[in-house]
Amino acid sequence: MLLWTRSSRALVIGFFTLVVAVVFVAPIATVVAAALAGSWTGPLPSNLGGKNFSTALSDENFASLIVSLQTAFISGALALIVGTWAALASREAPMWLRRITDAVFHLPIAVPSVAIGLGLLITFNERPLLLGGTKWIVILAHTVLVLAFAFSSVSAALERLDPAYRQAAESLGAGPVRVLTRVTLRLLLPALGAAAGLSIALSMGELGATVMVYPATWKTLPVSIFGLTDRGQVFLAAANTTLLLAVTLIALMVVGRIRRR
């Protein structure tokens, strides 16, 4: 809006397009090209085909994909429930308590995810809260990490809600539960859908904390990709990464469609 000439606007748009192409499009395109490659000894990949994808859809890698989907949807649902409850509860709390709640829920994104994973591994490695070696410690780690984003999305939406809706419902005799379920939550549906989509996307790609806590029977796809790159199987890792991107986009489209309906 501060650019008045057509040439200056074209220059800025061209620069922005170049940055997006270099920073976002080129890395993803390179991963997809590597996924299709049989070898890459020159400037361009060669022996293109779908062999890497066939291997990526084998029993072990496909099982990791299913684990990632289950973990993402369960942890996303838990984060959405807890985050929404905390946002609604803190809205009625005194300002000092709201600030403490906000700090506590944003703490997981203020520290490295590896620290979160190690803390959970130490905390839940003894009875009576023995979760180490089970899938639930992975789900718990993902829930803790995406909880801040769910809480933030719902809290921001609550700040934008007009209190007149709630006041009108209360003046017509609606009780607190009816106001919550029939008015507040319905007005929050777009924010809830956005929070769910963001939580699922973040969980699908989470690696730092997962590496610290995952058992051999509950290995997510990012962990499998990390193991493949560590063994030098770059093309197969690229195929799994492409598959992870595609499945994540499909999951987000499904969540978006549910939100619109």
Residue pairs with C-beta under 8 A, 6 or more apart in sequence:
3 9
3 12
28 245
31 238
31 241
31 242
31 245
32 238
32 242
33 44
33 45
34 40
34 45
34 234
34 235
34 238
35 52
35 53
35 56
35 235
35 238
35 239
35 241
35 242
36 45
36 48
36 49
36 50
36 52
37 45
37 46
37 47
37 48
37 52
37 235
37 238
38 45
38 46
38 47
38 48
38 49
38 51
38 235
39 45
39 46
39 47
40 46
40 235
52 235
52 236
52 238
52 239
53 239
53 242
53 243
55 61
55 236
55 239
56 62
56 236
56 239
56 240
56 243
57 243
60 224
61 221
61 224
61 240
61 243
63 219
64 219
64 220
64 221
64 223
64 224
64 240
65 221
65 243
65 244
65 247
67 135
67 218
67 219
67 220
67 221
68 203
68 204
68 220
68 221
68 222
68 244
68 247
69 204
69 247
69 251
71 135
71 138
71 139
71 142
71 203
71 218
71 220
72 142
72 199
72 200
72 203
72 204
72 251
73 200
73 251
74 139
75 139
75 140
75 142
75 143
75 146
75 199
75 203
76 146
76 150
76 196
76 199
76 200
76 203
77 196
78 139
78 143
79 143
79 146
79 147
79 149
79 150
79 195
79 199
80 150
80 192
80 195
80 196
80 199
82 143
82 147
82 150
82 151
83 105
83 147
83 148
83 149
83 150
83 151
83 153
83 154
83 195
84 150
84 154
84 188
84 192
84 195
86 101
86 105
86 151
87 151
87 154
87 155
87 158
88 154
88 158
88 180
88 184
89 101
90 97
90 98
90 101
90 102
90 155
91 98
91 155
91 158
93 101
102 155
105 147
105 148
105 151
105 152
106 148
106 151
106 152
107 148
108 116
108 144
108 145
108 147
108 148
109 145
109 148
109 149
112 208
113 145
113 206
113 207
113 208
113 209
114 208
114 209
114 211
114 212
116 141
116 144
116 145
116 208
116 209
117 141
117 208
117 209
117 210
117 211
117 212
117 213
118 212
120 131
120 137
120 140
120 141
120 144
120 209
120 212
120 213
121 132
121 137
121 212
121 213
123 129
124 130
124 131
124 132
124 137
124 140
125 131
125 132
131 137
131 140
132 213
132 215
133 215
134 215
134 218
135 215
135 217
135 218
137 213
137 215
138 210
138 213
138 214
138 215
138 218
138 220
141 206
141 209
141 210
141 212
141 213
142 203
142 206
142 209
142 210
144 209
145 202
145 203
145 206
145 209
146 198
146 199
146 202
146 203
146 206
149 195
149 198
149 199
149 202
150 195
150 196
150 198
150 199
153 191
153 192
153 194
153 195
153 198
154 188
154 191
154 192
154 195
156 191
157 188
157 190
157 191
158 188
161 184
161 187
161 188
165 183
165 184
165 187
166 179
166 183
166 184
169 178
169 179
169 182
169 183
170 179
174 182
174 183
185 192
189 259
190 259
192 259
193 255
193 256
193 258
193 259
194 259
196 255
196 259
197 252
197 255
197 256
197 259
200 248
200 251
200 252
200 255
201 248
201 251
201 252
204 221
204 222
204 244
204 247
204 248
204 251
205 222
205 244
205 248
206 220
206 222
207 222
207 223
207 226
210 220
210 222
210 223
211 223
211 226
214 220
214 223
221 240
221 243
221 244
222 244
224 240
225 237
225 240
225 241
225 244
228 234
228 236
228 237
228 240
229 237
